[in-house]
Amino acid sequence: MATLTGDAPMTSTAHSTSSSLTPRDPSPPELGRRIKMLRVSRGLTLKDLEERGGISATHVSEIERGKASPTVGALGRIARALGMRPATLVEAKIQPDFQVMRASHRPARAVHWAKAAFEPLTEPVHCSPLGAHIVRLPIDRDAALTHSHEGEEWVTVLAGVCELVIDGTPHVLREGDCLHFRAHRTHSYSNLASEPAVLLVASRPQLAI
């Protein structure tokens, strides 16, 4: 997933040290994650951005994956499609050395990606690409989410039963089971039980949701 403050659908109670609170300009991959997170949180597809902002869906996809650096004009069109100021996308972020998210301050609304619901467990910290989410899969044997990305994922099942298919190979995980894998392989999550499945998923880099 992205390092968003004012525009992200996430809130937390954060505590930090002051020694390294320096703004950090977003790298192309981080900027891409910001854009994708904002798009997905608004329920927009790449085609929606193309229609709203007049920018190629293919080009936006390349930007979101950190494969292309957007021009000023492209950023303006993306921002217009998202309903925000271009400066908000590229402004430097001040990230603390540590974050604390109390259970009572967890987001009231999860971010939905495909059929899965994601709840962030903490905000980003300085120079760390790691992210962690509680992921809820609905009762549906079809894949709730299929994707691939750079880096790695680690998942453990907190409740229910999950089938995680990696490059066509299925792995059935029950409560307490864990799986760690390289995430460039296409992988999908589905729920095999008659009740929602709850997972703890850690990823590096952070998932762009």
N, C-alpha and C positions, 0 to 999 in steps of 0.2 A: 501496500500500500503506500504516505506523503506528509510533509511537514506543513500543516495548515494551522492557523490560529483563528483569526476572526471569521473565516469563511467555512471552516469545517463543521460538520454536524456532530462535533465531539466537544465535551467539556470535561474538566478535571480540576481537582484541587492539587496544585503543584507546589513542591518545595524544592529549592535549588541552592547551590553554592553560588557565590558572586564572582569567583575568580576568573571564570571563563565565559561570562555572559557577553559575548561579542557577536555582532551580527554576522551571518554567513550567507553569501549570495548562493542561490540555488544552482547546482550543477545541471546539465541537460537531463540526466536521468531523474533527478529530484523534481525539476520543473515539470517533466512529463508526468510524474506520479501526482503532483499537485493538480494538474489539469484533468487527469483521469479521475481522480478522487472527486473533484468538484463536479465533473460531468455525471459520474455514476450516482453521486448523492442527490443530484437533481433529477434523476430518472431519465437522462438523455442518452441516446445512442450516438454513434459517430455520424450516422446519416442525419440525425437531428441537428448536430453542430454544422454539418455541411449546408443544410437548408437554412438555418438561422443566421450563420455567419458568412456564407459564401466562400468557404474554404474546403478543399478536398478532404473527404473522409480518410482517404489513404494517407494524406500528408499529416492529418491530426494523429492517426494511429502511429506513424513513425515518430512524431514528437512525443507522444505518450510513452513510447517504449525507449525514449532517449536515443533514438537512431538519427534524429535530425534536430538541429537548433532552429527554432522559429525566428523569422524576421520580425521587425517591429510591426509591420503590417499584418502578418499572420497572427501575432499575439493580440492585436487589436480586434481582429475578426473573431478569434476564439473567445476573448473576453466579452465581446458584444453578444455572442451566442449564449454565453453563460450568465449574462445579465450582471456584469461586474466591471470594475475599472481595470484596465490593463496593468497598472502599477501594482495592483494587489497580487497578481500572479508572480511577479518577479521581485517583490520587495524582499530585502534581507530579513531573515528570521533570527531572533535571539533564542537560543536553545540552552536550557540549564544542564548541569551535570547529572541531575537525577530528577525524577518525577514520582509523585505519589498520587494514585487515584483511589480515593476511598470508595467503598462499595456504595455508599449513599449518593456519590456523585457520578456514578456510571451513567452514560447517556440514557435518557428516557426512551429514545428512539434509535433502533438499530439501523445500520446502513444495509440496504438490500442489494445483493449482487446476484443476478440470475434468481434462483429460488432460495438461496441461502441468506441468512441474516447474520451480520457481523457486529459485534460489540467490542470496541477497543478496550484494552486493559490498562493502557497508559498512553501518554503523549510521548513524542520523540524526545530523545536526549541528545546532548552535544556529541556530534561525530559518530553516532551509533546508527547502523542501518537496520537494526533488529526491531521487529514489531510483533505484537501478540494480540490475539482476538479470541473471544468466545464466539463460536460459530454454531448456529442452530439450523439443522436440516429438517424440512417438513416431512410429513408422512408421504412418501412417494418413492417408489423403487427406481424411477428414472433419475438420471443424474441431476442433482440440484445445482452443480457448478462444474464446468470443465474449462481448464485453462492451462497455461504453461508460462514460465517466466524465468529469468536468470536467478541464480542463487539456490537456496534450499528451503525446505519446509520440514517442520516437526509437528506431529499431531498425536494427541492422546484423546481417547474417548472418555468423557466424564459421565455420560448416561446414554443408554440406547445401543444401537448397533449401526456401524457405518461400513460401507463397502468403498474402498479407495482403489480405483483402477489406475495403474501407472503403465503407460505405453501398452495398454491392452491386457495387462496382467492384474487380476483382481486380488485384493487383500481384504479379508473380512476382519474388522476390528470390533471387539466388544469392550465393555466398561473396564478401564484400566490398561487396555492395550495401547501400544505406542508404535509409531512408524516415522522414520527419518529418511528423507530422500532428496536427491538433486532435482530441483523444480523445473529444469529446462525440459524434462520429459512431460508429455501431455498427461495430465492427471484429472480425475473426476471424483466427486464425492456424491454418494447416494445413501439413502436411509433404507435399511432392509427390515426394520421393525414396524410395529403398529403404534408406535409413539414417537414423538420428535426425538432426534438424536442431538446431543450436545457435545461439542468438541472444543478442546483447547488447541489452537493452531498458532505456532510461532513461525515466522518467516524472516528470511534475510535475502534481499532487502525487504523493507516494509511493503505489504501489499497495497497496491494503488486502488483503494476503494473509498 
